[in-house]
Amino acid sequence: MGILKTRKNKKFNYTPRYYNSDKEGSPFGIEHKFDKYRNTVGNNRGWKAKFSNVVSDLRNGSDRRANRTIFIIVAIFVLIFLYIIDFDLTIFT
């Protein structure tokens, strides 16, 4: 009956009529959006390899200007939140 079994998808072997496989690449190939920029995405197997790739990406790809901008934006939002909840802001002066 197939109550507990999941149905498998059908596979088709489609090749376009005027497609030349000797050129750049398949127009039907799907690449991840960040493959060109980071090494943390891809076919990494295991938690240890993924974690080491993330740590190396953080060490090599740090941008101080972007980090400072994010810190300033977060600080402004925190001060706005404290003002909204009527926190006594005189402790900062």
N, C-alpha and C positions, 0 to 999 in steps of 0.2 A: 504494500500500500504506500509506503514511503512517508510515513508520518514522522519518523525520526531522522530520515536521511534528507540532506539538502540536495537540491537539484543542481547539477553542473551546467555551466554556461556552454553554449555551442561555440565551436571554434571554426572560423572560416579562413581559408587560404586565399586571400584576395591579393592579386597583383594588378596594378593599374596598367592600362594598355600602353601608354606612351612614357612609362617611367624607366629611366636609365639608372641603374644602381651604381654606376661607376662615378657619378658626380658626388657632390658634397655629402649628402646624407638623406635618409628617408624622410619624406615630408610627413609621414605618419608616425615617426619616432617621437616619443614624448620624453623630454628632458625636464629635470627639476629646475625651478627658476633660479636657485642659488648655486647650482653646480659650478659655475664659473668663478664665484667669488669666495666660497668657504669650503673647507674640507670637512666640516662636521656633518654634511649630508652625503649620502651615498650608500654604498654596500658594506658599511662597517658592521661587523658581527660582534656581538658581545658588549656588555656594559663597560668593561675596562677600556676597550678600544674607543668607544664613543666618548667616555669621560676624558680620556687623554687627548682626544682630538678637540674637545670643547676647551680644555685648559690651554692647549697650545694656541687655539684660535684667539682666546682672550689675551694671552700674553703678546702675541704677534700683531694683533689687529686693533690695539687700543688707540683711540683717538681722543686726545685730551680735550680738544675744543668741544667735541660733541658731548663728552661726559660732563664738562663744566656747564654747558647749556642745559642739559637735562637736570643737573643739580639745582640750577637757578630756577627753573620752571617748577620743580617739585617744592622748593622752598617757598616760592610765591603762593602756590596752591595751599600749602600748610598754613601760611599766615592768613590767607583768605578764610580758610576753614576755622581757624582760631578766632578770627574776628566775627564770623557768623554765629558761632556758639557763645559769644560774649565772654571769651577768655580774657583775663587781665593781661594786656600786652605791654604794660609798663615794666614788666620784669626784663624786657629786652633792651630797655634804654637805661 
